[in-house]
Amino acid sequence: MKLYAPTYRLNIATLLGCAIFFACTSCEEDLAQANAKKNTNFASQVVYKADIVRRDSGFVTLRFKAPIIEKYELIDSPYVEAKKGIYMEYFDKKKPKIPGKIWANYARMNELREFYTAKGNVKILTNEGQTFATQTIYWDKRNRRMFTQDTVYVTDKDGSVLVGANGMTAKDDFSEYMFYNNSGSFPSKQIPAAGK
């Protein structure tokens, strides 16, 4: 009988060890499944009454204001969102004292793709004095292009108006732009004479 007692205890200990191992493995799988279902799309950082100034070699390149900024960084494609609107001034080294300005009711910035969206009563005032008004505009920073498919109203310093009914594409400094299905009113002095 003494020969069977250590073997019996060893078998019980082995069975108990296997049961604990499989129970722990099952718990880990349950935790992994539970974590996979968790929503990670929530703001990890929130800034109220944001007033941001960006400088490059002492030169102010950007002033940005927003009532609230939320940063979502716990997801695959992190982004920053300004749900209550933005006001931004951007400065060009050619005209450092006259900023361009942007207003919008909503903005979203995808930092990895360097892609920005502004929506809702978007108004852009260039440092040349032109005003662009639309409902949505997208900025592809990598390719230095801005575009929209919404109607764009452009007002020049002299009061002339151009309407791009099907949107526009532009360089991000507005030095070049193309409108789709456009119309407008210009002073007669600006219309080139035929044959010249």
C-alpha positions as CSV (number, residue, x, y, z in Angstrom):
1,M,0.0,0.0,0.0
2,K,2.8,2.4,0.6
3,L,3.8,2.0,-3.1
4,Y,0.5,3.3,-4.3
5,A,0.1,6.3,-1.9
6,P,3.0,8.5,-3.4
7,T,1.7,7.7,-7.0
8,Y,-1.9,8.5,-6.0
9,R,-0.7,11.9,-4.5
10,L,1.4,12.6,-7.6
11,N,-1.6,11.9,-9.9
12,I,-3.8,14.2,-7.9
13,A,-1.2,17.0,-7.9
14,T,-0.7,16.6,-11.7
15,L,-4.4,16.7,-12.3
16,L,-4.8,19.7,-10.1
17,G,-1.9,21.5,-11.8
18,C,-3.4,20.8,-15.3
19,A,-6.8,22.1,-14.1
20,I,-5.3,25.3,-12.8
21,F,-3.3,25.8,-16.1
22,F,-6.3,25.3,-18.3
23,A,-8.4,27.6,-16.1
24,C,-5.8,30.4,-16.2
25,T,-5.4,29.9,-20.0
26,S,-9.2,30.2,-20.4
27,C,-9.2,33.4,-18.2
28,E,-6.5,34.9,-20.4
29,E,-8.5,34.2,-23.5
30,D,-11.7,35.7,-21.9
31,L,-9.7,38.8,-21.0
32,A,-8.3,39.1,-24.5
33,Q,-11.8,38.8,-26.0
34,A,-13.1,41.4,-23.5
35,N,-10.3,43.8,-24.2
36,A,-10.9,43.5,-27.9
37,K,-14.5,44.6,-27.5
38,K,-13.5,47.7,-25.4
39,N,-14.1,51.0,-27.0
40,T,-10.7,52.9,-27.2
41,N,-12.1,55.7,-29.3
42,F,-12.3,58.3,-26.5
43,A,-10.3,61.5,-25.9
44,S,-7.0,60.8,-24.1
45,Q,-6.3,64.5,-23.8
46,V,-8.7,67.5,-23.7
47,V,-7.6,71.1,-23.8
48,Y,-10.1,73.9,-22.9
49,K,-9.8,77.4,-24.3
50,A,-6.8,76.5,-26.4
51,D,-4.5,79.3,-27.5
52,I,-1.6,77.8,-29.3
53,V,1.3,79.8,-30.9
54,R,3.9,78.0,-33.1
55,R,7.2,79.5,-33.8
56,D,10.0,78.7,-36.2
57,S,13.4,80.3,-35.4
58,G,11.7,83.1,-33.4
59,F,9.2,83.8,-36.3
60,V,5.5,83.2,-35.4
61,T,4.1,80.8,-38.1
62,L,0.7,80.0,-36.6
63,R,-1.7,81.2,-33.9
64,F,-4.6,78.7,-33.2
65,K,-7.6,79.2,-30.9
66,A,-10.4,76.8,-30.1
67,P,-12.9,76.5,-27.2
68,I,-12.1,72.8,-26.9
69,I,-9.6,70.4,-28.5
70,E,-9.8,66.6,-28.0
71,K,-6.9,64.3,-28.9
72,Y,-7.8,60.7,-29.8
73,E,-4.6,58.7,-29.7
74,L,-5.5,55.2,-28.4
75,I,-6.7,54.1,-31.9
76,D,-5.0,52.9,-35.1
77,S,-5.3,56.3,-36.8
78,P,-5.0,59.0,-34.1
79,Y,-6.6,62.4,-34.7
80,V,-7.3,65.7,-33.0
81,E,-10.8,67.2,-33.1
82,A,-12.1,70.7,-32.4
83,K,-15.9,70.2,-32.2
84,K,-16.8,73.7,-31.2
85,G,-14.9,75.6,-33.9
86,I,-11.5,77.1,-34.6
87,Y,-9.9,80.4,-35.4
88,M,-6.4,80.3,-36.9
89,E,-3.9,82.9,-38.1
90,Y,-1.0,81.7,-40.4
91,F,2.0,83.8,-41.3
92,D,4.0,83.8,-44.5
93,K,7.7,84.9,-44.4
94,K,7.0,87.1,-47.5
95,K,4.4,89.1,-45.5
96,P,5.1,88.5,-41.9
97,K,2.9,91.3,-40.5
98,I,-0.3,90.4,-42.4
99,P,-1.6,86.9,-41.4
100,G,-4.0,84.8,-43.4
101,K,-7.0,83.7,-41.3
102,I,-9.3,80.7,-41.1
103,W,-12.6,80.3,-39.3
104,A,-14.7,77.1,-39.1
105,N,-17.4,75.5,-36.9
106,Y,-15.5,72.2,-36.8
107,A,-12.0,70.9,-37.5
108,R,-10.3,67.5,-37.5
109,M,-6.6,66.8,-37.9
110,N,-5.2,63.4,-38.8
111,E,-1.6,63.8,-37.7
112,L,-0.2,60.6,-39.2
113,R,-1.6,61.3,-42.7
114,E,-1.1,65.0,-42.4
115,F,-4.7,65.5,-43.5
116,Y,-6.9,68.3,-42.2
117,T,-10.7,68.9,-42.5
118,A,-12.6,72.1,-41.7
119,K,-16.4,72.1,-41.8
120,G,-19.3,74.5,-41.2
121,N,-19.2,78.1,-42.4
122,V,-15.5,77.9,-43.4
123,K,-14.0,81.3,-44.2
124,I,-10.5,81.8,-45.3
125,L,-8.9,85.3,-45.6
126,T,-5.6,85.2,-47.4
127,N,-2.8,87.7,-46.7
128,E,-3.5,89.1,-50.2
129,G,-7.0,90.2,-49.1
130,Q,-9.0,87.5,-50.9
131,T,-11.9,85.8,-49.0
132,F,-12.9,82.2,-49.7
133,A,-16.2,81.0,-48.2
134,T,-17.4,77.4,-48.3
135,Q,-19.0,74.7,-46.1
136,T,-16.1,72.2,-46.2
137,I,-12.4,72.3,-47.1
138,Y,-9.7,69.6,-47.0
139,W,-6.0,70.2,-46.7
140,D,-3.5,67.5,-47.8
141,K,-0.4,68.9,-46.1
142,R,2.0,66.4,-47.7
143,N,1.0,67.4,-51.2
144,R,0.4,71.0,-50.3
145,R,-3.1,71.0,-51.8
146,M,-6.5,72.3,-50.5
147,F,-9.7,71.1,-52.1
148,T,-13.5,71.0,-51.8
149,Q,-16.5,69.8,-53.8
150,D,-18.8,72.3,-52.1
151,T,-19.7,75.7,-53.7
152,V,-16.9,78.2,-53.1
153,Y,-17.4,82.0,-53.0
154,V,-14.3,84.1,-53.6
155,T,-14.4,87.8,-53.0
156,D,-11.4,89.9,-54.1
157,K,-10.2,93.2,-52.5
158,D,-11.9,95.2,-55.2
159,G,-15.3,93.5,-54.6
160,S,-15.3,91.2,-57.6
161,V,-16.9,87.8,-56.8
162,L,-16.2,84.4,-58.3
163,V,-18.4,81.4,-57.6
164,G,-17.1,77.8,-58.0
165,A,-20.3,75.9,-58.0
166,N,-18.7,72.4,-58.0
167,G,-15.7,73.2,-55.7
168,M,-12.1,74.0,-56.2
169,T,-8.5,72.7,-55.9
170,A,-5.7,75.1,-54.8
171,K,-2.1,75.2,-53.6
172,D,-2.1,75.5,-49.9
173,D,-0.7,79.1,-50.1
174,F,-3.5,80.0,-52.6
175,S,-1.0,81.1,-55.2
176,E,-2.8,78.9,-57.7
177,Y,-6.3,77.6,-57.7
178,M,-8.8,76.0,-60.1
179,F,-12.6,76.3,-59.9
180,Y,-15.1,73.9,-61.3
181,N,-18.3,75.2,-63.1
182,N,-17.5,78.8,-62.1
183,S,-19.3,82.1,-62.7
184,G,-18.9,85.6,-61.2
185,S,-19.0,89.3,-61.5
186,F,-15.9,91.5,-62.2
187,P,-15.4,95.2,-62.9
188,S,-15.2,95.8,-66.6
189,K,-11.6,97.1,-66.2
190,Q,-10.5,93.6,-65.3
191,I,-12.0,91.8,-68.3
192,P,-9.4,91.6,-71.0
193,A,-10.2,93.1,-74.4
194,A,-10.7,90.7,-77.2
195,G,-7.7,90.3,-79.5
196,K,-5.2,91.7,-77.1
